[in-house]
């Protein structure tokens, strides 16, 4: 096995890319977690597609109101 410089090693280049993307992902996952756990998007309260769409719309509206206030 040959050791390469940092510039030549594809694993190190991918590691930097991975670190950059993982920072972005952690921000998105934090928002999704809040959306699911605090605003009732984790479990459907009723059956039927229309009711589930309404629940989603209300949860999104609530979260947007919260963001606009702060």
C-alpha positions as CSV (number, residue, x, y, z in Angstrom):
1,X,0.0,0.0,0.0
2,X,1.3,3.4,-1.0
3,X,0.8,6.5,1.0
4,X,-0.2,9.5,-0.9
5,X,-0.1,13.2,-0.1
6,X,-3.3,14.9,1.1
7,X,-4.0,16.4,-2.3
8,X,-3.7,13.0,-4.0
9,X,-5.6,10.9,-1.5
10,X,-9.2,10.6,-2.6
11,X,-10.4,9.4,0.8
12,X,-9.2,12.6,2.5
13,X,-10.9,14.7,-0.2
14,X,-14.1,12.8,0.4
15,X,-13.8,13.3,4.1
16,X,-13.7,17.1,3.7
17,X,-16.7,16.9,1.5
18,X,-18.5,14.6,4.0
19,X,-17.7,17.0,6.9
20,X,-19.1,20.0,5.0
21,X,-22.3,18.1,4.1
22,X,-22.8,16.7,7.6
23,X,-22.8,20.3,9.0
24,X,-25.6,21.2,6.6
25,X,-27.5,17.9,7.4
26,X,-27.4,18.5,11.1
27,X,-29.1,21.9,10.7
28,X,-31.8,20.3,8.5
29,X,-32.3,17.4,10.9
30,X,-32.7,19.7,13.9
31,X,-35.5,21.6,12.0
32,X,-37.2,18.4,11.0
33,X,-37.0,17.0,14.6
34,X,-38.7,20.2,15.9
35,X,-41.3,20.0,13.2
36,X,-42.1,16.4,14.1
37,X,-41.9,16.3,17.8
38,X,-43.2,19.7,18.9
39,X,-45.8,20.4,16.2
40,X,-47.5,17.1,15.9
41,X,-46.2,15.9,12.5
42,X,-44.9,12.6,13.8
43,X,-48.2,10.8,14.1
44,X,-51.4,11.1,12.1
45,X,-54.3,12.1,14.3
46,X,-57.0,10.8,11.9
47,X,-57.4,8.6,8.9
48,X,-57.8,9.6,5.3
49,X,-55.5,11.4,2.9
50,X,-57.4,14.8,3.1
51,X,-57.2,14.9,6.9
52,X,-53.5,14.0,6.8
53,X,-52.9,16.8,4.3
54,X,-54.7,19.2,6.5
55,X,-52.7,18.1,9.5
56,X,-49.5,18.7,7.6
57,X,-50.6,22.1,6.4
58,X,-51.5,23.2,9.9
59,X,-48.2,22.0,11.3
60,X,-46.3,23.8,8.6
61,X,-48.4,27.0,9.2
62,X,-47.7,26.8,12.9
63,X,-44.0,26.4,12.5
64,X,-43.9,29.3,10.0
65,X,-45.8,31.5,12.4
66,X,-43.3,30.6,15.1
67,X,-40.4,31.5,12.9
68,X,-42.0,34.8,11.9
69,X,-42.5,35.9,15.5
70,X,-38.8,35.5,16.4
